Amino acid sequence: MAYPYVSDREVRVLSTYFGDPKQRHIETYVKRGGYSALEKALGMGPDDVVEIVKSSGLRGRGGAGFPTGVKWSFMPKEKKKAHYLLCNADESEPGTFKDRELMRWDPHQLIEGCLIGAHAIRAQHVYIYCRGEFFEANQVLARAVEDAYAKGYIGENILDSGHDIEVTVHQGAGAYICGEETGMMNSLEGRRGEPRIKPPFPAAVGAFGKPSTINNVETLCAIPHIVKNGGEWYRQWGTEKSPGTKLFCVSGHVIKPGNYELPLGFPLIELIEDVCGGMKDGNALKAVIPGGSSVPLINAEEARACKLDYEGCVDVGTMLGCASVIVMDEATDIVKQVRRMVDFYAHESCGQCTPCREGTTWTAQILRRIENGKGTEDDLDTLMEMTQNMVGTTICVLSDSVAAPVQSSIEKFRDEYLALIRRGERVGAA
């Protein structure tokens, strides 16, 4: 089968074999050069592997954008305790659908990246925490792990290197909060999926009380290519501060939605108009969320100036996040869409922190009141003040994720909120 949409503007490194079911088989993967990077890494010291990753400038692809090699270097050099590598495959950010595709089409790429990462941080066990709803991805990945065990790429004395590395695929139960690294660790341990207070940080006290590093699926999939080809090779794409390629999940009112692998720094408007074939039905662009539902909205003018890298998104008042590009046309009801996002976060809040537990619920209620024509202008001030108090006051950033779309939508599309309020006032007066 062919992958639904591709573009000649893409640089397909991680997504080369999307749509090719043969790549799921270990024999095909090895024939195409797979596991050669693992063999190379096992012949190097862990610190040397870390340095290669540092030289590439690879930044975490889960949303935070922290340099991967630097993150690995936080792990203790001496193994007084067991070390763990945790792969966050609990992809749950609204608008994001890249990690499951990486697991569906090229599972061994992820496994190889995990094994190299484990060697680099001196870990003997990898846990891949996979979202339970990803039924096909879970099955494909589990089969790939079994095949890698059978071929000697996982287990005791892998590739006769003297290194032992185990891999476990753990299925979550679908809680958004378990995508947060410490919430994921709690869930992995069989406890309630609630984020932990930091410090201590996972590199000191992580899963099962042992030093741990958590990386995203896309991050780990890039590792074999970097180790095999070198850091400078990876830097041929992207920008100085945001090197490499990135998978962009495009949804909404475009003709060709889907996953596209592009160099970081790619112009957002070219992604919409060229790569994705333009706006559906000839409608004008109204707003874009470039990094998943937890980042600020930008209007059409800002979208035309936006470069899709970590710094370029900040320049127009938003964030790259996990690069989930949600495109909205002129017919979009902004208030309704923001309310739907907030409903999601209110439902998924673990309830541990009062500003999040109460704030998400009340924000959703006020938005619904405005949407139903029963709001007032004072409600807008209340929303701004309340969401501001939700930022930086909780253990994790779920409540911050609510503040971003609410505040940005009121600032940039206030007229739509006022139209609903005034329409309700007129109906009430009548």
NUVEX-942389 format. One record per residue: residue in three letters; z, x, y of N, C-alpha, C in turn. Coordinates in pm, whole numbers, padded with zeros to 5 digits, always signed. Atoms other than C-alpha are relative to their C-alpha. Layout:
N
alaZXYZXYZXY;...
END
This chain:
430
met+00000+00083-00120+00000+00000+00000+00000+00086+00125;ala+00003-00071-00128-00065+00110+00358+00115-00048+00086;tyr-00105+00040-00092+00207+00113+00618-00062-00089+00107;pro+00061+00102-00087+00155-00182+00853-00076+00053+00121;tyr+00066-00050-00120+00076+00002+01175+00023+00150+00016;val-00009-00143-00031+00002+00366+01251-00080+00024+00126;ser+00069-00034-00123-00124+00538+01563-00042+00146-00004;asp+00043-00140-00005-00324+00854+01624+00080+00081+00100;arg-00088-00069-00093-00065+00938+01891+00125+00054-00072;glu-00120-00040+00074+00199+00992+01621-00005+00145-00044;val-00020-00129+00067+00333+01324+01496+00086-00030-00121;arg-00069+00050+00118+00426+01229+01142+00057+00117-00081;val-00073-00103+00074+00683+01474+01007+00089-00067-00103;leu-00089+00073+00090+00953+01252+00860-00069-00119-00065;ser+00062+00124+00045+00725+00951+00818-00136+00021-00065;thr+00131-00032+00056+00425+01127+00660-00040-00092-00114;tyr+00031+00074+00122+00449+00928+00338+00047-00145+00004;phe-00031+00143-00010+00553+00588+00471-00118-00081-00056;gly+00103+00083+00061+00363+00332+00266-00055+00056-00130;asp+00048-00065+00123+00305+00572-00029+00110-00005-00105;pro-00107+00011+00100+00516+00463-00330+00010+00120-00093;lys-00005-00120+00085+00425+00785-00518+00106+00099+00048;gln-00095-00095-00056+00653+00979-00282+00142-00025-00049;arg-00132+00032+00052+00951+00804-00438+00031+00078-00129;his-00016-00070+00127+00894+00996-00762+00026+00148+00022;ile-00039-00139-00021+01055+01337-00789-00113+00097-00032;glu+00110-00087+00035+00748+01488-00956-00098+00014+00117;thr+00089-00002-00117+00531+01392-00656+00064+00076+00115;tyr-00070-00067-00110+00794+01510-00410-00002+00152-00018;val-00001-00144+00027+00821+01852-00575-00141+00058+00013;lys+00139-00045-00008+00441+01883-00606-00044+00018+00145;arg+00036-00006-00141+00414+01825-00230+00090+00095+00079;gly-00083-00100-00067+00663+02102-00154+00146-00034+00012;gly-00138+00042-00008+00986+01913-00189+00096+00091-00073;tyr-00111-00079+00050+01313+02094-00263-00021+00151+00015;ser+00019-00143-00029+01162+02429-00160+00093+00045+00113;ala-00092-00033-00107+01374+02417+00156+00142+00016-00054;leu-00132-00013+00062+01684+02363-00058+00012+00135-00070;glu-00002-00130+00068+01595+02665-00268+00016+00114+00100;lys-00011-00101-00105+01552+02870+00049+00141+00004+00058;ala-00133+00008-00060+01882+02749+00194+00107+00056-00092;leu-00100-00048+00096+02077+02825-00124-00001+00153-00011;gly+00008-00146-00002+01956+03185-00096+00054+00061+00128;met-00055-00045-00128+02112+03207+00251+00149-00032+00005;gly-00140+00034-00024+02471+03206+00368+00009-00130+00079;pro-00014+00126-00075+02603+02874+00506-00016+00017+00150;asp+00009-00021-00144+02635+03016+00857-00143+00027+00045;asp+00140-00027-00032+02272+03133+00848-00079-00131+00008;val+00065+00131-00004+02160+02777+00771+00037-00072+00129;val-00046+00062-00124+02370+02648+01059-00075+00057+00120;glu+00068-00063-00113+02205+02898+01292-00146-00045+00011;ile+00137+00051-00004+01856+02782+01195-00003-00139+00064;val-00006+00134-00055+01953+02424+01274+00035+00004+00148;lys-00031-00017-00142+02110+02533+01602-00124+00041+00079;ser+00118-00050-00070+01790+02717+01697-00106-00108+00020;ser+00097+00110-00011+01585+02399+01641+00031-00094+00115;gly-00042+00093-00103+01786+02208+01899+00013-00144-00049;leu-00011+00135+00056+01805+01909+01663+00127-00067+00048;arg-00113+00080-00044+02028+01639+01807+00015-00121-00090;gly-00027+00111+00090+02193+01364+01608-00082-00123+00033;arg+00092+00112-00019+01954+01073+01558+00068-00135-00021;gly-00069+00127+00017+02223+00810+01512+00030-00073+00129;gly-00027+00064-00128+02263+00741+01883+00069+00089+00100;ala-00078-00083-00092+02504+00995+02030-00080+00120+00052;gly+00083-00112-00043+02251+01279+02043+00073+00133+00008;phe-00074-00126-00003+02507+01555+01976-00074+00104-00085;pro+00071-00104+00076+02355+01888+01860+00054+00016-00142;thr-00041+00002+00139+02361+01889+01481+00060+00133-00045;gly-00051-00131+00040+02407+02262+01429+00137+00028+00057;val-00131-00018-00062+02698+02268+01671+00104-00083-00075;lys-00090+00088+00075+02857+01975+01488+00038+00064-00133;trp-00029-00065+00127+02827+02161+01158+00093+00119+00018;ser-00081-00120-00022+02989+02468+01310+00147-00030+00022;phe-00140+00038-00018+03311+02272+01372+00078+00001-00131;met-00067+00002+00130+03385+02269+00999+00071+00132-00026;pro-00072-00123+00031+03643+02520+00875-00086+00096-00083;lys+00075-00102+00074+03494+02846+00747+00064+00031-00135;glu-00070-00023+00126+03759+02883+00480+00025-00133-00070;lys-00018+00123+00075+03778+02625+00206+00138-00009-00062;lys-00133+00024+00051+04149+02558+00175+00010-00139-00062;lys+00008+00135+00053+04060+02196+00105-00145-00031-00034;ala+00136+00047+00026+03759+02011-00029-00067-00039+00131;his+00079+00043-00114+03482+01952+00225-00096-00110-00043;tyr+00091+00109+00031+03268+01639+00244-00108-00012+00106;leu+00107+00042-00090+02930+01556+00394-00021-00148-00021;leu+00018+00143+00005+02895+01189+00476-00130-00037+00071;cys+00125+00048-00060+02554+01038+00537+00017-00145+00040;asn-00013+00136-00052+02569+00731+00758-00134-00073-00016;ala+00119+00081+00024+02305+00499+00611+00032-00148+00019;asp-00042+00138-00026+02481+00185+00735-00071-00050+00126;glu+00081+00035-00118+02199+00105+00979+00021-00147+00036;ser-00035+00138-00034+02317-00206+01163-00019-00035+00146;glu+00022+00029-00141+02237-00173+01533-00117-00096+00015;pro+00113+00092-00019+02026-00477+01633-00121+00069+00061;gly+00123-00063-00046+01669-00364+01676-00035+00128-00074;thr+00021-00126+00069+01698-00066+01441-00043-00024-00144;phe+00048+00019+00137+01498-00040+01118-00077+00123-00048;lys+00065-00124+00039+01406+00325+01063+00062+00064-00124;asp-00068-00070+00109+01670+00460+00824-00032-00062-00135;arg+00032+00065+00128+01601+00201+00556-00142+00035-00046;glu+00136-00038+00037+01233+00293+00571-00006+00143-00053;leu-00008-00136+00051+01313+00661+00526+00052+00001-00143;met-00055+00006+00136+01517+00573+00218-00096-00070-00095;arg+00094+00074+00084+01256+00328+00086-00118+00084-00045;trp+00125-00069+00028+00958+00561+00106+00016+00146-00039;asp-00014-00144+00025+01092+00917+00092+00145+00035-00028;pro-00143-00018+00024+01437+00916-00068+00039+00145-00027;his-00033-00139+00031+01421+01277-00189+00007+00086+00126;gln-00011-00070-00127+01365+01396+00167+00143-00008+00052;leu-00139+00017-00041+01707+01251+00251+00094+00077-00091;ile-00088-00070+00094+01869+01387-00064-00005+00151+00023;glu+00012-00143-00026+01732+01736+00005+00072+00038+00129;gly-00071-00026-00126+01860+01719+00362+00151-00002-00018;cys-00144+00009+00028+02203+01613+00235+00050+00124-00073;leu-00041-00117+00079+02218+01900-00014+00003+00126+00087;ile+00001-00115-00091+02120+02157+00250+00118-00008+00096;gly-00114+00020-00090+02376+02010+00490+00132+00030-00068;ala-00123-00026+00075+02644+02022+00221+00022+00150-00017;his-00011-00146+00013+02570+02389+00158+00042+00064+00132;ala-00029-00059-00130+02583+02464+00531+00145-00019+00043;ile-00139+00025-00040+02929+02309+00575+00098+00026-00113;arg-00084-00039+00114+03061+02434+00239+00062-00122-00069;ala-00045+00121+00065+03088+02085+00093-00048-00005-00145;gln+00037+00015+00139+03082+02011-00278-00027-00145-00038;his+00025+00141+00029+03040+01637-00247-00064-00065+00122;val+00070+00079-00102+02800+01417-00049+00019-00148-00031;tyr-00004+00145+00013+02863+01047+00007-00106-00059+00093;ile+00099+00072-00080+02567+00838+00123+00047-00145+00009;tyr-00055+00134-00022+02717+00523+00271-00114-00090+00046;cys+00120+00079-00024+02433+00270+00249+00033-00148+00021;arg-00022+00142-00028+02425-00079+00397-00035-00084-00122;gly+00016+00079+00121+02465-00332+00118-00122-00090-00001;glu+00116+00090-00007+02185-00560+00242-00133+00070-00027;phe+00123-00075+00026+01929-00283+00191-00025+00007-00151;phe+00008+00007+00146+01864-00397-00165-00104+00097-00057;glu+00105-00088+00050+01534-00214-00218+00033+00146+00027;ala-00033-00138-00035+01643+00100-00035+00111+00054-00089;asn-00108-00043+00088+01963+00115-00241-00050+00032-00140;gln+00054-00021+00134+01771+00083-00566-00086+00126-00007;val+00087-00117-00004+01512+00343-00469+00083+00127+00011;leu-00084-00118-00022+01778+00585-00347+00082+00034-00124;ala-00081-00023+00121+02000+00541-00655-00085+00062-00111;arg+00089-00056+00103+01704+00609-00885-00036+00146+00034;ala+00034-00136-00042+01609+00918-00682+00115+00096-00025;val-00118-00084+00027+01965+01054-00709+00010+00030-00149;glu-00002-00022+00146+01955+01004-01088-00104+00102-00042;asp+00107-00092+00035+01623+01187-01109+00032+00143+00046;ala-00037-00132-00052+01753+01474-00893+00109+00064-00085;tyr-00100-00051+00094+02055+01508-01124-00069+00052-00126;ala+00067-00036+00125+01826+01517-01427-00081+00129+00013;lys+00083-00118-00023+01610+01791-01272+00081+00120+00048;gly-00084-00114-00036+01906+02008-01174+00012+00030+00148;tyr-00014-00019-00145+01888+01962-00797+00137-00045+00051;ile-00135+00047-00030+02228+01791-00794+00088+00027-00121;gly-00095-00020+00108+02537+01869-00997+00056+00141-00003;glu-00057-00133+00016+02676+02193-01134-00109+00107+00002;asn+00089-00116-00002+02507+02525-01059-00145-00040+00033;ile+00133+00051-00035+02211+02367-00881-00098+00114+00022;leu+00106-00100-00007+01892+02570-00914+00052+00140-00034;asp-00060-00126+00043+02101+02843-01083+00054+00083+00116;ser-00049-00067-00121+02255+02924-00747+00148+00030-00004;gly-00145-00013+00003+02617+02908-00851+00073-00102+00084;his-00059+00102-00086+02672+02615-00614+00003-00135-00072;asp-00015+00134+00056+02803+02277-00729+00003-00101+00114;ile+00002+00106-00101+02716+01972-00519-00025-00134-00069;glu+00014+00135+00053+02770+01611-00623-00047-00095+00110;val+00047+00101-00095+02606+01309-00457+00036-00137-00052;thr-00037+00137+00034+02743+00954-00458-00060-00095+00103;val+00050+00106-00088+02564+00649-00316+00101-00113+00000;his-00103+00102-00015+02823+00404-00185-00057-00115+00080;gln+00052+00117-00069+02719+00051-00087+00109-00068+00082;gly-00091+00075-00085+02892-00109+00209-00020-00149-00018;ala+00003+00146+00015+02948-00481+00249-00057-00070+00123;gly+00071+00063-00110+02761-00537+00574+00076-00015+00130;ala-00074+00008-00126+03019-00485+00849-00058+00099+00101;tyr+00056-00086-00104+02870-00347+01171+00093+00115+00034;ile-00097-00100-00043+03188-00158+01251+00003+00120-00094;cys+00000-00110+00095+03145+00055+00938-00112+00101+00029;gly+00094-00099-00047+02855+00225+01112+00064+00103+00091;glu-00079-00097-00077+03118+00393+01332+00062+00097-00099;glu-00028-00100+00101+03201+00719+01161+00138-00010-00062;thr-00134+00007+00058+03575+00675+01120+00024-00134-00069;gly-00005+00128+00070+03540+00307+01029-00067+00012-00136;met+00070-00025+00126+03294+00421+00764+00089+00076-00097;met-00090-00076+00087+03547+00671+00631+00108-00089-00059;asn-00100+00092+00051+03812+00402+00602-00058-00088-00110;ser+00065+00084+00100+03569+00177+00415-00027+00078-00128;leu+00029-00085+00115+03468+00462+00186+00125+00023-00085;glu-00128-00020+00069+03834+00510+00098+00056-00128-00059;gly-00047+00127+00053+03865+00142+00007+00093-00074+00091;arg-00087+00065-00097+04052+00044+00321-00081-00088+00094;arg+00065+00085-00098+03977-00203+00597-00086+00086+00093;gly+00093-00076-00084+03679-00089+00802+00039-00006+00147;glu-00045-00009-00138+03857-00005+01127-00012+00143+00049;pro+00006-00135-00055+03789+00294+01351+00138+00063+00014;arg-00124-00075-00013+04053+00565+01369+00009+00063+00139;ile-00024-00071-00125+04208+00720+01675-00036+00147-00019;lys+00035-00143+00001+04068+01066+01753+00056+00066+00124;pro-00017-00077+00122+04201+01332+01744+00105-00060-00094;pro+00081-00110+00055+04228+01430+01470-00144-00042-00024;phe+00141+00024+00021+03852+01459+01442-00036+00023-00147;pro+00035-00010+00142+03672+01431+01107-00012+00142-00053;ala+00015-00138+00047+03602+01806+01091+00135+00060-00040;ala-00135-00045+00037+03980+01852+01065+00061-00091-00106;val-00054+00099+00093+04094+01532+00893-00101-00114-00010;gly+00106+00099+00016+03808+01322+00761+00024-00089-00119;ala-00010+00085+00117+03738+01128+00444+00102+00056-00098;phe-00104-00037+00096+04031+01133+00201+00092+00111+00054;gly-00086-00098-00065+04218+01349+00452-00056+00142+00002;lys+00062-00132+00011+03973+01639+00406-00105+00021+00110;pro+00103-00027-00101+03735+01812+00653-00134-00063-00036;ser+00123+00076+00027+03420+01602+00683-00093+00006+00120;thr+00103+00013-00104+03096+01589+00877-00084-00123-00031;ile+00080+00122+00016+02903+01267+00934-00132+00018+00074;asn+00134-00007-00059+02528+01271+00995-00080-00126-00034;asn+00088+00115+00019+02269+00996+01031-00114+00033-00097;val+00110-00017+00094+01985+00945+00780-00115+00079+00062;glu+00115-00065-00064+01710+01048+01023+00031+00146+00031;thr-00042-00138-00027+01905+01359+01123-00016+00087-00124;leu+00003-00078+00124+01939+01476+00764-00141+00013-00056;cys+00139-00009+00047+01574+01397+00685-00078+00109+00072;ala+00068-00106-00075+01470+01646+00953+00037+00139-00051;ile-00053-00131+00038+01674+01927+00797-00094+00079-00092;pro+00089-00080+00086+01437+02028+00509-00118+00060+00075;his+00115-00048-00076+01146+02062+00752+00039+00116+00092;ile-00047-00105-00090+01349+02274+00993+00031+00128-00078;val-00036-00117+00081+01487+02504+00723-00126+00067-00057;lys+00122-00053+00059+01145+02544+00563-00088+00072+00102;asn+00097-00050-00098+00949+02607+00885+00061+00075+00118;gly-00066-00073-00108+01207+02741+01131+00025-00085+00124;gly-00038+00073-00120+01367+02628+01453-00109-00007+00105;glu+00105-00002-00101+01080+02735+01679-00114-00095-00035;trp+00102+00096+00046+00834+02534+01470+00037-00142+00044;tyr-00045+00134-00036+01042+02222+01536-00006-00023+00151;arg+00000+00010-00146+01054+02294+01908-00139-00015+00061;gln+00134+00018-00056+00677+02266+01943-00021-00142+00051;trp+00006+00139-00047+00736+01895+01999+00124-00031+00085;gly-00113+00043-00081+00960+01720+02247+00015+00079+00127;thr-00030-00069-00125+01125+01870+02552+00100+00113-00027;glu-00092-00112+00014+01347+02171+02613+00138-00047-00045;lys-00133+00050+00032+01668+01966+02596-00001-00104-00113;ser+00013+00100+00106+01539+01705+02351-00119+00037-00089;pro+00112-00046+00081+01324+01890+02095-00029-00092-00119;gly+00035+00064+00125+01138+01749+01797-00064-00136+00014;thr+00055+00135+00005+01005+01414+01693+00112-00101-00019;lys-00100+00107+00013+01184+01080+01686-00071-00125-00051;leu+00050+00130+00045+01128+00755+01501+00043-00107+00098;phe-00027+00109-00093+01101+00466+01746-00025-00133-00071;cys+00011+00132+00061+01167+00116+01614-00036-00099+00111;val+00046+00087-00108+00963-00118+01833-00007-00144-00051;ser+00002+00142+00033+01021-00493+01820-00017-00080+00128;gly+00015+00086-00117+00970-00789+02047-00145-00037+00026;his+00127+00060-00039+00664-00903+02240-00113+00102+00015;val+00113-00093+00004+00414-00633+02145-00093-00041-00114;ile+00099+00038+00101+00097-00671+01939+00027+00068-00134;lys-00022-00076+00123+00189-00401+01686+00143+00055-00005;pro-00137-00053+00014+00565-00375+01631+00009+00088-00123;gly-00020-00083+00118+00698-00121+01383+00066+00132+00032;asn-00055-00135-00015+00818+00236+01331-00110+00097+00038;tyr+00096-00101-00042+00636+00512+01515+00073+00132+00024;glu-00060-00132-00019+00718+00883+01499-00077+00074+00110;leu+00062-00057-00119+00650+01043+01836+00084+00116+00052;pro-00079-00107-00061+00753+01356+02025+00098-00059+00101;leu-00094+00042-00103+01065+01308+02232-00057+00034+00138;gly+00059-00014-00132+00973+01267+02598-00126-00083+00018;phe+00119+00084-00005+00687+01028+02515+00021-00112+00103;pro-00017+00105-00101+00626+00782+02803+00017-00138-00063;leu-00028+00133+00055+00773+00440+02727-00117-00095+00020;ile+00109+00093-00027+00485+00254+02891-00120+00027-00089;glu+00110-00032+00092+00233+00441+02673+00033-00046-00142;leu-00040+00054+00130+00432+00345+02365-00033-00148-00008;ile+00025+00144-00002+00403-00020+02465-00149-00031+00008;glu+00138+00039-00030+00047-00029+02598-00103+00064-00092;asp+00097-00071+00083-00125+00225+02374+00039-00006-00148;val-00041-00008+00140+00065+00287+02053+00019-00138-00062;cys-00029+00134+00052+00178-00075+02013-00104-00104+00039;gly+00109+00092-00028-00143-00230+02140+00017-00092+00118;gly-00022+00083-00119+00002-00387+02455+00087-00122-00028;met-00084+00119+00009+00190-00708+02522-00072-00114-00071;lys+00055+00116+00069+00139-01016+02307-00046-00106+00099;asp+00050+00117-00074-00063-01307+02446-00035+00031+00144;gly+00037-00037-00136-00150-01109+02758+00109-00019+00103;asn-00111+00020-00093+00193-01172+02908+00043+00132+00064;ala-00047-00119-00072+00343-00931+03161+00133+00048-00057;leu-00127-00060+00041+00626-00694+03073+00110-00041+00098;lys-00112+00041-00082+00963-00810+03197+00119+00098-00010;ala-00116-00086+00020+01235-00592+03045-00012+00072-00133;val-00003-00077+00124+01299-00332+02777+00142+00049-00024;ile-00122-00069+00044+01603-00220+02584-00047+00117-00084;pro+00061-00114+00071+01505+00135+02479+00080+00058-00115;gly-00083-00068+00099+01795+00227+02253+00086-00089-00086;gly-00083+00092+00075+01917-00077+02065+00082-00086+00094;ser-00061+00101-00086+02119-00370+02193+00124+00047+00074;ser-00123-00048-00064+02415-00157+02302-00023+00086+00124;val+00027-00081-00119+02240+00016+02593-00050-00092+00112;pro+00044+00084-00111+02152-00115+02942-00148-00038-00005;leu+00138+00043-00015+01836-00317+02996-00063+00072+00120;ile+00074-00048-00117+01568-00179+03227-00113-00098+00028;asn+00108+00093-00036+01310-00380+03419-00136+00067-00016;ala+00135-00050+00023+00934-00336+03410-00029+00126+00083;glu+00023-00116-00086+00927-00093+03702+00068+00124-00056;glu-00073-00112+00059+01191+00129+03542-00065+00045-00131;ala+00065-00032+00126+01011+00109+03208-00123+00088+00022;arg+00120-00079-00029+00695+00250+03366+00033+00144+00038;ala-00042-00135-00040+00891+00553+03486+00080+00071-00109;cys-00092-00051+00102+01088+00607+03165-00069+00094-00098;lys+00038-00092+00106+01041+00909+02939+00099-00015-00115;leu-00085+00028+00115+01175+00852+02588+00062+00127-00058;asp-00087-00105+00051+01420+01137+02552+00138-00025+00057;tyr-00138+00027-00039+01793+01164+02605+00020+00006+00151;glu-00016-00016-00144+01764+01282+02965-00087-00099+00077;gly+00091+00091-00069+01465+01067+03060+00053-00142+00009;cys-00057+00135-00002+01641+00744+02967+00116-00009+00100;val-00110-00002-00096+01949+00841+03168-00054-00006+00143;asp+00060-00004-00133+01723+00903+03469-00033-00140+00054;val+00031+00136-00045+01631+00532+03477+00114-00097-00025;gly-00119+00084+00009+01983+00407+03414+00030-00061-00135;thr-00028+00051+00133+01988+00355+03039+00025+00116-00094;met-00020-00106+00098+02026+00553+02714-00102-00015-00112;leu+00094+00003+00111+01798+00649+02428+00062-00063-00124;gly-00069+00057+00115+02061+00552+02170-00069+00039-00130;cys+00068-00024+00127+01900+00514+01829-00150-00029+00010;ala+00144+00016-00026+01557+00460+01988-00056-00130-00057;ser+00047+00133+00041+01531+00091+01903-00052-00071+00124;val+00064+00049-00122+01285-00032+02163-00029-00148-00013;ile+00016+00145+00002+01315-00407+02220-00074-00040+00128;val+00089+00030-00112+01032-00532+02444+00001-00149+00028;met-00007+00140-00039+01061-00859+02636-00104-00031+00107;asp+00104+00037-00096+00782-01039+02821+00054-00096+00105;glu-00039+00080-00115+00785-01257+03131+00057-00137-00035;ala-00051+00131+00041+00866-01572+02932+00141+00008-00060;thr-00130-00019+00064+01192-01426+02797+00113-00055+00086;asp-00122+00048-00065+01517-01603+02885+00105+00111-00014;ile-00088-00116+00006+01728-01298+02971+00143-00042-00032;val-00138+00045+00021+02057-01491+02980+00023-00034-00147;lys-00011+00037+00141+01995-01634+02634+00003+00123-00090;gln+00006-00118+00084+01904-01297+02488+00128+00084+00008;val-00124-00075-00016+02211-01126+02633+00115-00073-00070;arg-00104+00078+00068+02432-01408+02508-00007+00019-00150;arg+00016-00020+00145+02289-01366+02157+00054+00138-00041;met-00053-00133+00030+02370-00993+02167+00152-00001+00001;val-00146+00002-00011+02724-01060+02281+00062-00079-00115;asp-00048+00076+00116+02769-01324+02010+00010+00091-00122;phe+00001-00092+00113+02679-01056+01757+00122+00093+00006;tyr-00111-00095-00012+02935-00808+01890+00135-00070-00012;ala-00125+00075+00013+03205-01075+01917+00029-00027-00148;his-00015+00025+00143+03145-01160+01550+00037+00126-00076;glu-00018-00124+00075+03145-00796+01440+00119+00083+00045;ser-00120-00073-00043+03451-00678+01635+00104-00004-00111;cys-00101-00004+00105+03716-00562+01392+00132-00061+00046;gly-00119+00064-00054+03983-00707+01622+00118+00091+00021;gln-00111-00094-00008+04193-00392+01627+00048+00021+00144;cys-00032-00027-00140+04180-00339+02007-00011-00128+00083;thr-00003+00124-00078+04274-00618+02248-00117-00012+00098;pro+00113+00016-00092+04008-00542+02515-00130-00040-00070;cys+00120+00034+00076+03738-00570+02248+00014-00138-00064;arg-00021+00127+00069+03884-00858+02046-00008-00118+00097;glu-00003+00110-00096+03951-01077+02349-00122+00004+00093;gly+00108-00014-00096+03683-00938+02579-00134-00048-00051;thr+00129+00042+00056+03386-00992+02347-00005-00152-00014;thr-00004+00145+00019+03496-01349+02271-00014-00074+00132;trp+00005+00067-00129+03552-01447+02632-00135+00023+00071;thr+00131-00026-00059+03230-01280+02745-00104-00095-00060;ala+00094+00092+00067+03036-01483+02488+00020-00143+00049;gln-00027+00136-00045+03208-01805+02598-00050-00025+00141;ile+00045+00016-00139+03134-01751+02967-00153-00002+00007;leu+00146-00002+00003+02771-01663+02895-00056-00131-00053;arg+00046+00127+00055+02733-01975+02686+00019-00112+00102;arg-00024+00101-00103+02884-02181+02966-00109+00005+00108;ile+00107-00015-00099+02631-02039+03213-00132-00050-00057;glu+00125+00040+00066+02347-02092+02967-00013-00152-00008;asn+00000+00146+00012+02447-02457+02928+00007-00071+00134;gly+00001+00062-00132+02440-02516+03304+00136-00040+00053;lys-00135+00034-00042+02818-02531+03345+00073+00116+00065;gly-00061-00118-00058+02877-02192+03504+00007-00005+00151;thr-00011-00014-00145+02964-02086+03859-00033+00145+00038;glu+00024-00137-00045+02886-01782+04072+00121+00088-00025;asp-00121-00077+00028+03246-01676+04024-00001+00058-00142;asp+00008-00048+00139+03168-01642+03652-00069+00137-00007;leu+00070-00127+00001+02933-01355+03733+00093+00113+00041;asp-00099-00100-00040+03209-01169+03914+00100+00025-00112;thr-00094-00012+00111+03441-01240+03623-00059+00085-00112;leu+00066-00077+00105+03189-01103+03374-00006+00148+00035;met+00009-00139-00041+03140-00785+03573+00135+00069-00006;glu-00134-00058+00000+03512-00726+03616+00053+00015-00142;met-00053-00002+00136+03598-00812+03256-00067+00108-00085;thr+00071-00101+00079+03329-00595+03100+00032+00142+00047;gln-00040-00131-00050+03425-00306+03327+00132+00044-00062;asn-00129-00031+00062+03777-00326+03184-00011+00021-00151;met+00022-00021+00143+03628-00313+02834-00057+00138-00030;val+00064-00130+00017+03467+00027+02891+00105+00111-00004;gly-00090-00114+00009+03662+00330+02770+00145-00034-00026;thr-00138+00042+00020+03973+00131+02681+00031-00032-00146;thr-00017+00034+00140+03930+00098+02304-00021+00123-00088;ile+00010-00113+00092+03932+00320+01996-00145+00040-00021;cys+00142-00031+00014+03555+00294+01943-00075-00060+00118;val+00079+00042-00116+03268+00195+02173-00066-00136-00021;leu+00062+00132+00017+03191-00153+02042+00011-00084+00127;ser-00014+00079-00122+03330-00316+02355-00087+00056+00112;asp+00093-00060-00096+03131-00068+02567-00141-00051-00024;ser+00133+00049+00036+02824-00194+02380-00026-00139+00056;val+00014+00132-00062+02888-00541+02519-00020+00014+00150;ala+00006-00018-00145+02937-00418+02874-00139+00040+00047;ala+00129-00056-00043+02601-00237+02888-00106-00107+00026;pro+00101+00102-00028+02362-00534+02843+00044-00105+00101;val-00049+00102-00093+02584-00776+03036-00011+00048+00144;gln+00000-00051-00137+02628-00560+03345-00142+00027+00050;ser+00136-00032-00043+02267-00439+03355-00083-00125+00022;ser+00078+00123-00017+02127-00790+03313+00041-00075+00126;ile-00045+00065-00123+02342-00930+03594-00050+00075+00122;glu+00046-00080-00113+02247-00642+03823-00150-00013+00023;lys+00146-00003-00014+01873-00661+03752-00066-00136-00010;phe+00057+00134+00016+01817-01028+03667+00098-00107+00046;arg-00102+00092-00053+02087-01197+03874-00060-00135+00035;asp+00065+00125-00038+01836-01455+03993-00009-00097-00117;glu+00007+00088+00115+01806-01591+03639+00135-00065-00029;tyr-00133+00057+00015+02180-01637+03611+00024-00107+00106;leu-00022+00094-00110+02190-01806+03952-00083-00126-00017;ala+00085+00117+00021+01902-02036+03859+00067-00098-00096;leu-00070+00087+00095+02098-02169+03561+00124-00063+00062;ile-00121+00052-00066+02414-02205+03769-00036-00111+00098;arg+00038+00098-00101+02238-02393+04049-00063-00124-00061;arg+00055+00114+00069+02047-02612+03811+00112-00089-00054;gly-00114+00075+00049+02376-02713+03655+00074-00071+00112;glu-00066+00063-00115+02526-02780+03997-00076-00123+00045;arg+00081+00115-00042+02236-03010+04084+00014-00116-00099;val-00016+00104+00103+02267-03197+03754+00137-00065+00012;gly-00135+00052-00015+02641-03232+03806+00013-00091+00121;ala-00006+00080-00123+02593-03363+04158-00068-00133-00018;ala+00074+00123+00022+02344-03619+04038+00081-00098-00086;
END
